[in-house]
């Protein structure tokens, strides 16, 4: 009985680590970035007129 609990706990922990450090970065890297820090809403010029 204890062996089953140890295997189950280890499997859950290993799955969490794989999801957090391997799975998520792979699929987050495929998303398109906007190129600006504010999501593409950067305005030009000294006063931010947005003329370009």
C-alpha positions as CSV (number, residue, x, y, z in Angstrom):
1,X,0.0,0.0,0.0
2,X,2.8,2.4,0.9
3,X,4.6,1.7,-2.4
4,X,1.5,2.7,-4.4
5,X,1.3,6.0,-2.5
6,X,5.0,6.7,-3.0
7,X,4.7,6.0,-6.8
8,X,1.6,8.1,-7.0
9,X,3.2,11.1,-5.2
10,X,6.3,10.8,-7.2
11,X,4.3,10.7,-10.5
12,X,2.3,13.8,-9.5
13,X,5.5,15.7,-8.6
14,X,7.3,14.7,-11.8
15,X,4.3,15.7,-13.8
16,X,4.1,19.1,-12.2
17,X,7.8,19.7,-12.8
18,X,7.5,18.6,-16.5
19,X,4.5,20.8,-17.0
20,X,6.0,23.9,-15.4
21,X,9.5,23.8,-16.8
22,X,9.2,21.9,-20.1
23,X,5.7,21.8,-21.5
24,X,4.7,25.5,-20.8
25,X,7.9,27.1,-22.2
26,X,7.6,25.1,-25.4
27,X,4.1,26.3,-26.2
28,X,4.6,29.9,-24.9
29,X,7.5,30.3,-27.2
30,X,5.3,29.7,-30.2
31,X,3.0,32.6,-29.5
32,X,3.6,35.7,-31.6
33,X,5.1,38.7,-29.8
34,X,3.9,42.2,-30.5
35,X,7.4,43.7,-30.4
36,X,6.6,46.5,-28.0
37,X,6.4,46.5,-24.2
38,X,2.8,47.8,-24.1
39,X,1.3,45.5,-26.7
40,X,1.7,47.6,-29.8
41,X,0.2,50.8,-28.4
42,X,3.4,52.8,-28.5
43,X,3.0,56.3,-29.8
44,X,5.7,58.3,-31.5
45,X,7.1,61.7,-31.0
46,X,7.7,63.7,-27.8
47,X,4.1,64.1,-26.9
48,X,2.8,60.7,-28.1
49,X,0.6,62.1,-30.8
50,X,0.4,58.9,-32.7
51,X,0.9,60.6,-36.1
52,X,2.9,57.7,-37.7
